[in-house]
Amino acid sequence: MPTTTTSFRSGALAQAEQAFALLTCEPAPLVFDARPVPGLPDKTMPLDALRKMMLFESYDSDTIDATWRQLALQAREWGPAWVVGAIGVALPALTHFAAKFSRGYPRHAEDIDSEILAEFLHALRTADLDRPRLWMRLTWAAYRGGEAVIKKIRDTEELPAELSSGSRTPKRPYGHPDLLLGRAAAAGVITSEAAELISATRFGDALIETLAAEKGVTASVLRMRRRRAERAVAAAVVRGELSVPARTQLREPALA
């Protein structure tokens, strides 16, 4: 990982950092089990501590790959909180890329960091975890996302004067749904189970009937739980409760 980070006041990477701060603050930070990873300390640790270790200490490629293999698996299988957690560990690299690409295009900084995050998320979900150099492949996907935005900007600037050359909306949403769900779960607006239900059925490929059968409930019951959770998240967004990582907002989960 690069040893330089950049502080963003707005944009997708700032939202990711805010969500990560909620997940890693006391009294119940999200904890990574480093014991199965050769080369890491034989203990569990908060994810922000893992990020500092990966940023400031030197590890060989096998240890780095094993760490990211575990993070990617947990992001895929354990729900939105772990998606946000994995993004948070990667943020020093992602913000480094964003700063590099936006240096000459400050008006497009939000487009750049949004696309970098979107491409990293896509790789996190789809990369072959058995192949070597996993961390490099994840970050290379993010880097290519930034490059793609710059190419679009340059192509636009080369168009004839009579054509519009304004900033374009990136292909994927500016505020990724998993980040919003992760913040909602971390803030206690909904449970992690409810966040995973929304993510799996609204943004993934899971069928609510299949999940209902696995949980031993009817599909209508699961739809009702999803509807209640979605309304709680929507209300929290309107009240502005999910925009700032304030420790005082943490409370016990409100919905089952």
C-alpha positions as CSV (number, residue, x, y, z in Angstrom):
1,M,0.0,0.0,0.0
2,P,1.1,3.6,-0.6
3,T,2.3,5.5,2.5
4,T,0.3,8.6,1.6
5,T,-3.4,9.3,2.1
6,T,-5.5,12.2,1.0
7,S,-8.4,13.7,2.9
8,F,-11.5,14.2,0.8
9,R,-14.2,16.5,2.1
10,S,-16.9,15.1,-0.2
11,G,-17.5,12.3,-2.6
12,A,-17.7,8.5,-2.5
13,L,-14.4,8.0,-0.8
14,A,-15.3,10.4,1.9
15,Q,-18.5,8.5,2.5
16,A,-16.6,5.3,2.6
17,E,-14.2,6.8,5.3
18,Q,-17.2,8.0,7.3
19,A,-18.8,4.5,7.2
20,F,-15.5,2.9,8.1
21,A,-15.1,5.2,11.1
22,L,-18.6,4.2,12.3
23,L,-17.7,0.5,12.0
24,T,-14.4,0.8,13.8
25,C,-15.2,3.1,16.7
26,E,-15.8,2.0,20.3
27,P,-17.5,0.3,22.0
28,A,-17.9,-2.4,19.4
29,P,-15.5,-2.0,16.5
30,L,-15.6,-4.5,13.7
31,V,-12.9,-7.1,14.4
32,F,-10.6,-9.0,12.0
33,D,-9.3,-12.4,13.0
34,A,-5.7,-12.4,12.0
35,R,-4.9,-15.8,13.5
36,P,-5.4,-17.8,10.3
37,V,-3.2,-15.5,8.2
38,P,0.5,-16.5,8.3
39,G,2.7,-13.5,8.9
40,L,0.2,-11.5,10.9
41,P,0.0,-11.3,14.7
42,D,-1.8,-14.3,16.3
43,K,-4.8,-12.3,17.5
44,T,-8.0,-10.5,16.6
45,M,-7.8,-6.8,16.0
46,P,-10.1,-3.9,15.0
47,L,-10.1,-3.2,11.2
48,D,-8.6,0.2,11.6
49,A,-5.6,-1.4,13.5
50,L,-5.3,-3.8,10.6
51,R,-5.3,-0.9,8.1
52,K,-2.5,0.8,10.0
53,M,-0.4,-2.4,10.0
54,M,-0.9,-2.9,6.3
55,L,0.0,0.7,5.7
56,F,3.1,1.2,7.8
57,E,4.6,-2.3,8.2
58,S,6.2,-4.4,5.5
59,Y,4.7,-7.8,4.7
60,D,5.5,-10.2,1.9
61,S,3.1,-10.8,-1.0
62,D,1.9,-14.1,0.5
63,T,0.8,-12.5,3.7
64,I,-0.9,-9.6,1.9
65,D,-2.7,-11.9,-0.5
66,A,-3.9,-14.1,2.4
67,T,-5.2,-11.1,4.3
68,W,-7.1,-9.8,1.3
69,R,-8.4,-13.3,0.5
70,Q,-10.0,-13.4,3.9
71,L,-11.3,-9.8,3.6
72,A,-12.8,-10.5,0.2
73,L,-14.4,-13.7,1.4
74,Q,-16.0,-12.0,4.4
75,A,-17.2,-9.1,2.2
76,R,-18.9,-11.6,-0.1
77,E,-20.4,-13.8,2.6
78,W,-20.9,-11.8,5.7
79,G,-22.8,-8.8,4.4
80,P,-22.5,-5.0,3.9
81,A,-20.6,-4.2,7.1
82,W,-17.7,-6.3,5.8
83,V,-17.9,-4.7,2.3
84,V,-17.4,-1.4,4.0
85,G,-14.7,-2.8,6.2
86,A,-12.7,-4.1,3.2
87,I,-13.1,-0.8,1.4
88,G,-11.9,1.0,4.5
89,V,-8.7,-1.1,4.7
90,A,-8.1,-0.3,1.0
91,L,-8.8,3.4,1.3
92,P,-5.2,4.6,1.6
93,A,-4.5,3.1,-1.8
94,L,-7.8,4.3,-3.3
95,T,-7.4,7.9,-2.1
96,H,-3.8,7.9,-3.4
97,F,-5.1,7.0,-6.8
98,A,-7.9,9.6,-6.7
99,A,-5.5,12.3,-5.7
100,K,-3.2,11.4,-8.5
101,F,-5.9,11.5,-11.2
102,S,-7.8,14.6,-9.9
103,R,-4.7,16.7,-9.5
104,G,-5.1,18.1,-13.0
105,Y,-8.9,17.8,-13.1
106,P,-10.2,19.2,-9.7
107,R,-13.7,19.8,-11.1
108,H,-14.0,16.1,-11.8
109,A,-12.7,14.8,-8.5
110,E,-16.1,13.4,-7.4
111,D,-16.5,11.5,-10.7
112,I,-13.0,10.1,-10.3
113,D,-13.3,8.8,-6.8
114,S,-16.7,7.4,-7.5
115,E,-15.5,5.4,-10.4
116,I,-12.4,4.2,-8.5
117,L,-14.6,3.0,-5.7
118,A,-17.0,1.3,-8.1
119,E,-14.3,-0.6,-9.9
120,F,-12.7,-1.7,-6.6
121,L,-16.1,-3.0,-5.4
122,H,-16.6,-4.9,-8.6
123,A,-13.2,-6.5,-8.3
124,L,-13.8,-7.3,-4.6
125,R,-16.9,-9.2,-5.6
126,T,-15.7,-11.0,-8.7
127,A,-11.9,-11.4,-8.6
128,D,-10.6,-15.0,-8.6
129,L,-9.4,-15.5,-5.0
130,D,-7.2,-18.5,-5.9
131,R,-4.9,-16.7,-8.3
132,P,-1.8,-14.9,-6.9
133,R,-1.3,-11.2,-6.5
134,L,-4.9,-10.6,-5.4
135,W,-4.2,-7.2,-3.8
136,M,-2.5,-6.0,-6.9
137,R,-5.4,-7.1,-9.1
138,L,-7.9,-5.3,-6.8
139,T,-6.0,-2.1,-6.8
140,W,-5.3,-2.3,-10.5
141,A,-9.0,-2.5,-11.2
142,A,-9.5,0.7,-9.1
143,Y,-6.6,2.4,-10.9
144,R,-8.2,1.6,-14.3
145,G,-11.5,3.1,-13.1
146,G,-9.7,6.4,-12.5
147,E,-8.0,6.1,-15.9
148,A,-11.3,5.6,-17.6
149,V,-12.7,8.8,-16.2
150,I,-9.7,10.8,-17.3
151,K,-10.0,9.3,-20.8
152,K,-13.6,10.4,-21.0
153,I,-12.7,13.9,-19.9
154,R,-9.9,14.2,-22.5
155,D,-12.2,12.8,-25.2
156,T,-14.8,15.3,-24.3
157,E,-12.4,18.2,-24.3
158,E,-11.4,17.2,-27.9
159,L,-15.0,17.4,-29.2
160,P,-16.0,20.3,-31.4
161,A,-16.9,23.5,-29.6
162,E,-20.6,23.2,-30.4
163,L,-20.9,20.0,-28.4
164,S,-21.5,19.9,-24.6
165,S,-18.3,19.3,-22.6
166,G,-19.7,19.3,-19.0
167,S,-18.9,16.8,-16.3
168,R,-20.6,13.5,-16.9
169,T,-22.2,11.3,-14.3
170,P,-20.2,8.1,-13.7
171,K,-21.7,4.8,-14.8
172,R,-22.4,3.5,-11.3
173,P,-24.2,5.4,-8.5
174,Y,-22.3,8.1,-6.7
175,G,-23.2,6.8,-3.3
176,H,-23.0,3.1,-3.4
177,P,-26.0,1.3,-1.7
178,D,-23.7,-1.0,0.3
179,L,-22.0,2.0,1.9
180,L,-25.4,3.4,2.9
181,L,-26.5,0.0,4.3
182,G,-23.2,-0.4,6.1
183,R,-23.6,3.0,7.8
184,A,-27.2,2.2,8.7
185,A,-26.2,-1.1,10.3
186,A,-23.3,0.5,12.1
187,A,-25.5,3.3,13.5
188,G,-28.1,0.8,14.7
189,V,-30.9,2.0,12.4
190,I,-31.2,-1.6,11.1
191,T,-29.6,-4.8,12.0
192,S,-26.7,-6.3,10.0
193,E,-29.1,-9.2,9.0
194,A,-31.6,-6.6,7.6
195,A,-28.9,-4.8,5.7
196,E,-27.7,-8.1,4.2
197,L,-31.3,-9.0,3.3
198,I,-31.7,-5.7,1.4
199,S,-28.3,-6.0,-0.3
200,A,-28.8,-9.6,-1.3
201,T,-32.3,-9.2,-2.8
202,R,-32.2,-5.6,-4.1
203,F,-28.6,-5.4,-5.4
204,G,-27.6,-9.0,-5.6
205,D,-29.0,-12.1,-7.3
206,A,-30.7,-13.7,-4.3
207,L,-34.4,-14.6,-4.5
208,I,-36.4,-13.7,-1.4
209,E,-38.3,-17.0,-1.7
210,T,-34.9,-18.9,-1.4
211,L,-33.8,-16.9,1.6
212,A,-37.2,-17.4,3.3
213,A,-36.9,-21.1,2.9
214,E,-33.4,-21.1,4.3
215,K,-34.6,-19.1,7.4
216,G,-37.8,-21.2,7.8
217,V,-40.2,-18.3,7.3
218,T,-42.6,-17.3,4.6
219,A,-41.6,-15.0,1.7
220,S,-44.3,-12.5,2.8
221,V,-42.7,-12.3,6.3
222,L,-39.3,-11.6,4.8
223,R,-40.7,-9.0,2.5
224,M,-42.3,-7.3,5.4
225,R,-39.0,-7.2,7.3
226,R,-37.3,-5.8,4.3
227,R,-39.9,-3.1,3.8
228,R,-39.6,-2.1,7.5
229,A,-35.8,-1.9,7.2
230,E,-35.9,0.1,4.0
231,R,-38.4,2.6,5.5
232,A,-36.1,3.0,8.6
233,V,-33.1,3.6,6.3
234,A,-35.0,6.1,4.2
235,A,-36.2,8.0,7.3
236,A,-32.7,8.1,8.7
237,V,-31.4,9.5,5.4
238,V,-34.0,12.3,5.5
239,R,-33.1,13.1,9.1
240,G,-29.4,13.2,8.1
241,E,-28.4,10.5,10.6
242,L,-26.2,8.6,8.1
243,S,-24.1,11.4,6.8
244,V,-21.6,12.0,9.7
245,P,-19.7,9.3,11.6
246,A,-20.8,10.6,15.1
247,R,-20.1,8.2,17.9
248,T,-23.1,9.4,19.8
249,Q,-25.4,8.1,17.0
250,L,-24.5,4.5,17.9
251,R,-27.3,2.6,19.5
252,E,-28.8,-0.9,19.7
253,P,-30.3,-2.2,16.5
254,A,-33.9,-1.1,16.0
255,L,-35.2,-3.8,13.7
256,A,-35.0,-7.5,13.5
